[in-house]
């Protein structure tokens, strides 16, 4: 068991290195070019590498792993598309990623109060800049917001106990995902935010890391975890 943990920690090195390279070098590249796209996508591809090495045996755990990896894969496409200013297409790719994450997290236990609070906050936040959206974004953005907030709701709802640090981390990092996308929306459609891109990518990479690390939760797919999720 200790050997497996050491190997997993070592396989995070590519993510750490590529994330550092992104923040060091991105200012020296031009948006919409191959170098900037590679820098932006490599941390998520590194998490894909990390997740692919996770050895999950129970059937339910293998499905969880598959959904998380598909979410990361879709996110990498979203990063690529957004870097070429294909905003609607990029939002669509991230919408697919949220669907995969929601599928991984599941709907037990339900904890509807968490969802209601998140959706209410989403409606309030969107009301600030909704009038500034063009007709296409007025349709696409609310749909994406629902998917994003549902992902956050399900990540928070699956936290069974504060003692399960990986579940807590995943829940906290799902909130960071919402914050990251919220900064994008306010910076793009409401008012420019100083150093917005730095805040966006810091919270985004942290969010994806926390979600990916949930793959190392040894309770996924176990009878104990399934029983805990029962309504």
Residue pairs with C-beta under 8 A, 6 or more apart in sequence:
4 55
7 53
8 50
8 53
8 54
8 216
11 49
11 50
11 53
12 50
14 42
14 46
14 49
14 50
15 43
15 46
15 47
15 50
15 209
17 46
18 39
18 42
18 43
18 45
18 46
19 43
19 205
21 39
21 42
22 39
22 40
22 42
22 43
22 201
22 205
23 198
23 201
25 35
25 39
26 36
26 39
26 40
29 35
29 36
29 39
30 36
31 83
31 85
32 83
32 84
32 85
36 83
37 79
37 80
37 83
37 84
40 79
40 80
40 83
40 201
41 76
41 79
41 80
41 83
43 205
43 208
44 72
44 75
44 76
44 79
44 208
45 76
47 72
47 208
47 209
47 212
48 69
48 72
48 73
48 76
50 212
51 65
51 68
51 69
51 72
51 212
51 215
52 69
54 65
54 215
54 216
56 62
56 64
56 65
56 215
56 220
56 221
57 221
58 220
58 221
58 222
59 221
60 220
60 221
60 226
61 220
61 221
61 222
62 221
63 104
64 104
64 215
64 220
64 221
65 215
67 100
67 101
67 103
67 104
68 100
68 101
68 104
68 211
68 212
68 214
68 215
70 97
70 100
71 97
71 98
71 100
71 101
71 104
71 211
72 97
72 208
72 212
74 93
74 94
74 96
74 97
74 100
75 93
75 94
75 97
75 208
77 93
78 90
78 91
78 93
78 94
78 97
79 90
80 90
81 89
81 90
81 93
82 90
87 137
87 188
88 136
88 137
88 140
91 140
91 141
91 144
92 140
92 144
94 144
94 148
94 181
95 143
95 144
95 147
98 144
98 147
98 148
98 150
98 151
99 147
101 151
101 154
101 155
101 174
101 211
102 147
102 150
102 151
102 154
105 151
105 154
105 155
105 157
105 158
106 154
106 158
106 229
107 154
108 229
108 230
108 231
109 157
109 158
109 229
109 230
109 231
110 157
110 231
111 153
111 156
111 157
114 153
114 156
114 157
115 149
115 150
115 153
115 157
118 149
118 152
118 153
118 178
119 146
119 149
121 149
122 145
122 146
122 149
125 182
125 185
125 186
126 141
126 142
126 145
126 185
128 186
128 190
129 185
129 186
129 189
129 190
130 138
132 189
132 190
133 141
133 189
137 189
141 185
148 177
148 178
148 181
149 178
151 174
151 177
152 174
152 175
152 177
152 178
155 170
155 171
155 173
155 174
155 211
156 171
156 174
156 175
158 167
158 170
158 171
158 229
159 167
159 168
159 170
159 171
160 167
160 225
160 228
160 229
161 167
162 168
164 217
164 219
166 213
166 214
166 216
166 217
167 214
167 217
169 210
169 213
169 214
170 210
170 211
170 213
170 214
172 210
173 206
173 207
173 208
173 209
173 210
173 211
174 207
174 210
174 211
176 203
176 204
176 206
176 207
176 210
177 203
177 204
177 207
177 208
177 211
179 203
180 199
180 200
180 201
180 203
180 204
180 207
183 193
183 196
183 199
183 200
183 203
184 196
184 200
186 193
187 193
187 196
187 200
193 199
214 220
219 225
219 228
